[in-house]
């Protein structure tokens, strides 16, 4: 943690991603200017380990036309990122084929923050045998001030927020370029959320702000948001689910320590937590506070 910024722990981000992801069903990408089918399913975002490097995408959604959308958020443009996207796509292909015996139709969606302007990127790559096409959205096309004023007016009048309102509520801070303006917009969004009376809407928007704005949110605002989420019914239920999963994973691991040694026992606990909480190996080890000295050995056992 440096200065006033906060680095969100992987396990906490996964919790917030789950909160948000479960509420993305039947939502669309139109708030970002993308004409894609509606979301009908949320898929695990951890991919098969390749050469001891664990891949983790931001979001993976099943769409109404049967395709799958991999969603990545970028604050700058680098042509080399296409290698990362190709790894995501082949990882999803491999997992889907292993589970279903066929290859899926995939979309690679990249959402750029206001730091990247439309017209400064390339959304296609043709290498002959391999072609890559990106669906891109640019938050620089949106006005954060206009979004705030529209949301403020609706909430002050007691009007419910529609899907576009909720989606733009979460990403409005990223429509600003300067980090101090982005952080101020996050704080303003949190203050504006005080006017939301519907708990389901709040449980969608606050985790979404944390997930989308993890690189810019300041510590005080993050802690305030986290505490407010924890006070909701869904927040309390998920905290209980997480606690029970950790206790069970530890118990399963401890039962094998005596016969198989501490490292293997811990690996079993990590594996159990990955399965029950749908998290990556790194996130499971973070949740279990596994020492760094044991982690490589445990990865080899998974």
C-alpha positions as CSV (number, residue, x, y, z in Angstrom):
1,X,0.0,0.0,0.0
2,X,1.6,3.3,-1.1
3,X,0.5,6.7,-0.1
4,X,-3.3,7.1,0.1
5,X,-4.0,4.3,-2.4
6,X,-5.1,0.8,-1.4
7,X,-4.3,-2.4,-3.1
8,X,-7.4,-4.6,-2.9
9,X,-6.5,-8.1,-1.8
10,X,-7.3,-10.8,-4.3
11,X,-9.8,-12.6,-2.1
12,X,-11.7,-9.4,-1.4
13,X,-11.8,-8.5,-5.1
14,X,-13.1,-11.9,-5.8
15,X,-15.9,-11.4,-3.3
16,X,-16.9,-8.1,-4.8
17,X,-16.6,-9.6,-8.3
18,X,-19.0,-12.4,-7.3
19,X,-21.4,-9.8,-5.8
20,X,-21.4,-7.8,-9.0
21,X,-21.3,-10.8,-11.4
22,X,-24.4,-12.4,-10.0
23,X,-26.3,-9.2,-10.6
24,X,-25.1,-8.8,-14.2
25,X,-27.6,-11.4,-15.5
26,X,-29.9,-9.9,-18.1
27,X,-27.8,-6.8,-18.3
28,X,-26.3,-5.5,-21.6
29,X,-23.2,-3.6,-22.6
30,X,-25.1,-0.8,-24.2
31,X,-24.1,1.5,-21.3
32,X,-20.5,1.3,-22.7
33,X,-21.7,1.8,-26.3
34,X,-21.4,-1.9,-27.3
35,X,-24.2,-3.6,-29.2
36,X,-23.9,-7.2,-27.9
37,X,-26.5,-9.7,-26.7
38,X,-27.6,-9.6,-23.1
39,X,-25.7,-11.5,-20.4
40,X,-27.4,-14.7,-19.3
41,X,-24.6,-16.4,-17.3
42,X,-21.5,-15.7,-15.3
43,X,-18.5,-18.1,-15.7
44,X,-15.4,-18.7,-13.5
45,X,-12.6,-16.4,-14.5
46,X,-9.6,-18.6,-13.5
47,X,-8.0,-20.4,-16.4
48,X,-5.8,-23.5,-16.6
49,X,-2.2,-22.9,-15.3
50,X,0.2,-22.7,-18.2
51,X,3.9,-23.0,-17.4
52,X,3.3,-22.2,-13.8
53,X,1.7,-18.8,-14.7
54,X,-1.9,-18.6,-13.5
55,X,-4.1,-16.6,-15.9
56,X,-7.0,-14.6,-14.5
57,X,-9.4,-12.5,-16.6
58,X,-11.6,-9.7,-15.4
59,X,-15.0,-11.1,-16.4
60,X,-16.4,-14.0,-18.4
61,X,-20.0,-13.9,-19.4
62,X,-22.3,-16.2,-21.4
63,X,-24.5,-14.2,-23.7
64,X,-28.0,-14.7,-25.0
65,X,-26.8,-15.9,-28.4
66,X,-24.8,-18.7,-26.8
67,X,-21.4,-17.0,-27.2
68,X,-19.1,-16.1,-24.4
69,X,-17.6,-12.7,-23.8
70,X,-14.3,-12.3,-22.1
71,X,-14.1,-8.7,-20.7
72,X,-10.9,-6.9,-19.9
73,X,-10.4,-3.4,-18.7
74,X,-7.4,-1.3,-19.8
75,X,-6.1,2.1,-18.8
76,X,-3.5,2.2,-21.6
77,X,-3.0,0.7,-25.1
78,X,-0.3,-1.8,-25.8
79,X,-0.2,-3.8,-28.9
80,X,1.5,-6.6,-26.9
81,X,-1.8,-7.0,-24.9
82,X,-3.1,-9.0,-27.9
83,X,-0.8,-11.8,-26.8
84,X,-2.6,-11.8,-23.4
85,X,-6.0,-11.8,-25.1
86,X,-4.9,-14.8,-27.2
87,X,-3.9,-16.6,-24.1
88,X,-7.3,-15.9,-22.5
89,X,-9.1,-17.1,-25.6
90,X,-7.1,-20.4,-25.9
91,X,-7.5,-21.0,-22.2
92,X,-11.3,-20.7,-22.4
93,X,-11.3,-22.9,-25.5
94,X,-9.3,-25.6,-23.7
95,X,-11.5,-25.5,-20.6
96,X,-14.7,-25.5,-22.6
97,X,-13.6,-28.4,-24.8
98,X,-12.6,-30.4,-21.7
99,X,-15.9,-29.8,-20.1
100,X,-18.3,-30.0,-23.1
101,X,-16.4,-31.7,-25.9
102,X,-16.7,-28.7,-28.3
103,X,-15.3,-25.3,-29.0
104,X,-17.3,-22.2,-28.0
105,X,-18.0,-19.0,-29.9
106,X,-15.9,-16.3,-28.2
107,X,-15.9,-12.5,-28.1
108,X,-13.0,-10.5,-26.7
109,X,-14.3,-7.3,-25.2
110,X,-11.8,-4.6,-24.2
111,X,-13.1,-1.5,-22.3
112,X,-10.6,1.4,-22.2
113,X,-10.7,4.1,-19.5
114,X,-10.6,7.8,-20.5
115,X,-6.8,7.6,-20.8
116,X,-7.3,5.9,-24.2
117,X,-9.1,7.8,-26.9
118,X,-11.0,6.3,-29.8
119,X,-8.9,6.1,-32.9
120,X,-5.7,5.4,-31.1
121,X,-6.0,1.6,-31.0
122,X,-6.1,-1.3,-33.4
123,X,-8.9,-3.8,-32.8
124,X,-7.9,-6.4,-35.4
125,X,-4.9,-8.7,-35.8
126,X,-4.5,-11.0,-38.9
127,X,-1.6,-13.4,-38.8
128,X,-2.9,-15.7,-41.5
129,X,-3.7,-18.9,-39.6
130,X,-4.7,-16.8,-36.6
131,X,-7.0,-13.8,-36.6
132,X,-8.1,-11.7,-33.6
133,X,-11.0,-9.2,-33.5
134,X,-11.8,-7.1,-30.5
135,X,-15.0,-5.5,-29.4
136,X,-13.8,-2.2,-28.0
137,X,-15.5,0.5,-25.8
138,X,-14.0,3.8,-24.9
139,X,-15.1,5.5,-21.7
140,X,-13.6,8.7,-23.1
141,X,-16.8,8.9,-25.1
142,X,-18.8,9.4,-21.9
143,X,-19.1,12.5,-19.7
144,X,-18.7,11.7,-16.0
145,X,-20.2,15.0,-15.0
146,X,-23.3,14.4,-17.1
147,X,-23.7,10.9,-15.7
148,X,-23.5,12.3,-12.2
149,X,-26.0,15.0,-12.7
150,X,-28.5,12.6,-14.3
151,X,-28.2,10.1,-11.5
152,X,-28.4,12.8,-8.9
153,X,-31.6,14.1,-10.4
154,X,-33.2,10.7,-10.6
155,X,-32.3,9.7,-7.0
156,X,-33.4,13.1,-5.6
157,X,-36.8,12.6,-7.3
158,X,-37.1,9.0,-5.8
159,X,-36.9,7.4,-9.3
160,X,-35.4,3.8,-9.5
161,X,-32.2,3.4,-11.4
162,X,-32.4,1.3,-14.6
163,X,-29.7,-1.0,-16.0
164,X,-27.9,1.7,-17.9
165,X,-27.9,4.0,-14.8
166,X,-26.4,1.2,-12.7
167,X,-23.7,0.3,-15.2
168,X,-22.7,3.9,-15.7
169,X,-22.8,4.6,-12.0
170,X,-20.0,2.1,-11.5
171,X,-17.7,3.2,-14.3
172,X,-18.3,7.0,-14.2
173,X,-15.0,7.6,-12.3
174,X,-13.0,6.1,-15.1
175,X,-14.3,8.7,-17.6
176,X,-11.9,11.1,-16.1
177,X,-8.2,11.2,-17.1
178,X,-6.3,12.6,-14.0
179,X,-6.0,10.2,-11.1
180,X,-7.0,12.9,-8.6
181,X,-10.2,13.5,-10.6
182,X,-10.9,9.8,-10.7
183,X,-10.5,9.4,-7.0
184,X,-12.7,12.5,-6.4
185,X,-15.3,10.9,-8.6
186,X,-15.1,7.6,-6.6
187,X,-15.8,9.5,-3.4
188,X,-18.6,11.4,-5.1
189,X,-20.1,8.1,-6.3
190,X,-20.0,6.7,-2.8
191,X,-21.7,9.8,-1.3
192,X,-24.3,9.6,-4.1
193,X,-25.0,6.0,-3.2
194,X,-26.4,7.2,0.2
195,X,-29.5,8.2,-1.8
196,X,-30.1,4.6,-3.0
197,X,-32.8,2.9,-0.9
198,X,-33.0,-0.4,-2.7
199,X,-30.5,-2.9,-1.2
200,X,-30.3,-5.0,-4.3
201,X,-29.3,-2.0,-6.4
202,X,-26.7,-1.0,-3.7
203,X,-25.3,-4.6,-3.6
204,X,-24.7,-4.3,-7.4
205,X,-23.3,-0.8,-7.6
206,X,-20.9,-0.6,-4.6
207,X,-19.0,-3.9,-5.4
208,X,-19.0,-2.8,-9.1
209,X,-17.3,0.5,-8.2
210,X,-14.7,-1.4,-6.2
211,X,-14.0,-3.9,-9.0
212,X,-13.8,-1.4,-11.8
213,X,-11.9,1.3,-9.8
214,X,-9.6,-1.0,-7.8
215,X,-6.5,0.8,-9.2
216,X,-7.6,4.3,-8.2
217,X,-9.7,4.0,-5.1
218,X,-8.2,5.5,-1.9
219,X,-8.0,3.5,1.3
220,X,-10.6,5.5,3.3
221,X,-13.2,5.3,0.6
222,X,-12.5,1.6,0.0
223,X,-13.0,0.8,3.7
224,X,-16.2,2.8,3.8
225,X,-17.6,0.9,0.9
226,X,-16.5,-2.4,2.2
227,X,-18.1,-1.8,5.6
228,X,-21.3,-0.7,4.0
229,X,-21.5,-3.8,1.8
230,X,-20.8,-5.9,4.9
231,X,-23.8,-4.4,6.7
232,X,-26.2,-5.5,4.0
233,X,-28.0,-8.9,4.2
234,X,-26.2,-10.3,1.2
235,X,-22.8,-9.1,2.5
236,X,-23.4,-10.8,5.8
237,X,-24.5,-14.0,4.1
238,X,-21.4,-14.1,1.9
239,X,-19.1,-13.4,4.8
240,X,-20.6,-16.4,6.5
241,X,-20.2,-18.5,3.4
242,X,-16.5,-17.5,3.1
243,X,-15.8,-18.2,6.7
244,X,-17.4,-21.7,6.5
245,X,-15.5,-22.5,3.4
246,X,-12.2,-21.5,4.9
247,X,-12.9,-23.5,8.1
248,X,-13.9,-26.6,6.1
249,X,-10.8,-26.3,3.8
250,X,-8.6,-26.0,6.8
251,X,-10.3,-29.0,8.5
252,X,-9.9,-31.1,5.3
253,X,-6.3,-30.2,5.1
254,X,-5.5,-30.8,8.7
255,X,-7.0,-34.3,8.5
256,X,-4.4,-35.2,6.0
257,X,-1.4,-33.4,7.5
258,X,-0.4,-36.3,9.8
259,X,-0.3,-38.8,7.0
260,X,0.9,-36.7,4.1
261,X,2.9,-33.9,5.6
262,X,2.1,-30.2,6.1
263,X,2.6,-29.1,2.5
264,X,0.3,-31.8,1.0
265,X,-2.3,-31.1,3.7
266,X,-2.2,-27.4,2.8
267,X,-2.5,-28.2,-0.9
268,X,-5.6,-30.2,-0.1
269,X,-7.0,-27.2,1.8
270,X,-6.2,-24.9,-1.1
271,X,-7.9,-27.3,-3.6
272,X,-11.0,-27.6,-1.4
273,X,-11.3,-23.8,-1.1
274,X,-10.8,-23.3,-4.8
275,X,-13.7,-25.7,-5.5
276,X,-16.1,-24.3,-2.9
277,X,-15.5,-20.6,-3.4
278,X,-14.6,-20.7,-7.2
279,X,-11.4,-18.8,-6.6
280,X,-7.9,-19.2,-8.1
281,X,-5.0,-20.9,-6.4
282,X,-3.4,-17.6,-5.4
283,X,-6.6,-16.3,-4.0
284,X,-7.2,-19.5,-2.0
285,X,-3.6,-19.3,-0.6
286,X,-4.2,-15.6,0.3
287,X,-7.3,-16.5,2.2
288,X,-5.5,-19.3,4.0
289,X,-2.5,-17.1,4.7
290,X,-0.1,-19.7,3.2
291,X,3.5,-18.6,3.6
292,X,5.3,-17.6,0.4
293,X,7.9,-20.3,1.0
294,X,5.3,-23.0,0.5
295,X,3.4,-21.6,-2.4
296,X,5.4,-22.9,-5.4
297,X,5.5,-26.4,-3.9
298,X,1.7,-26.3,-3.4
299,X,1.1,-25.1,-7.0
300,X,3.0,-28.1,-8.2
301,X,0.6,-30.4,-6.3
302,X,-2.6,-28.8,-7.6
